[in-house]
């Protein structure tokens, strides 16, 4: 997955401040250990994991994730995290 394909979901989440903390939490959960030592120095999940998630969501590991789908996922994560407390 290209870094540029993450722009649409990033903008969709940026427009929803209530999901910012959840998004950061999820990035840190999925980011590989020591991500700050490797370019692009961002907590981006491994490419094989993203490919698997895109394959299961859209049927194509090279699909562009939709902003609405990422927002729905983060809303679900936030609800799941709150239910577990």
Secondary structure as GFF3:
##gff-version 3
##sequence-region A 1 85
A	DSSP	three_ten_helix	3	6	.	.	.	ID=ss1
A	DSSP	alpha_helix	7	14	.	.	.	ID=ss2
A	DSSP	three_ten_helix	17	19	.	.	.	ID=ss3
A	DSSP	alpha_helix	20	30	.	.	.	ID=ss4
A	DSSP	three_ten_helix	35	37	.	.	.	ID=ss5
A	DSSP	alpha_helix	47	58	.	.	.	ID=ss6
A	DSSP	alpha_helix	67	83	.	.	.	ID=ss7
###
